[in-house]
Amino acid sequence: MGENVATTGTAGVSMKVPSEVQAKSVGEVVLSWNTELENRTSFFVSKAKGLAEWDRHILTNRHQLMALQAGAYTHPLLSST
C-alpha cells in the first residue's frame, strides 16, 4: 500500500502519482505551482523589458541612420550630380 496509483477508464490503465505531489494536500500543490508561476512570470517580464529597451535603441538608431543617409543624398558636396 506504499505506492499511489490511480486507475482510469475501463481498460485499467494505471498512472503513478508524480513524486513532487505525493503526500501533499491540494492546497500545498496549488501554492507550490503558484509560487513557481510567479517566479517564472517575474523572470519573463524582466527579460521582456530588457528586450523592449534594446528594441527601442535599435529603432532609434535606425531612424538616425536613415536621416543621415537621406541628408547625405541631399548634401551638395556628397551628392553625385
Secondary structure, 3 states (H helix, E strand, C coil): CCCCEEEECCCCEEEECCCCCCCCCHHHHHHHHHHHHHHHHHHHHHHHHHHHHHHHHHHHHHHHHHHHHHHHHHCCCCCCC
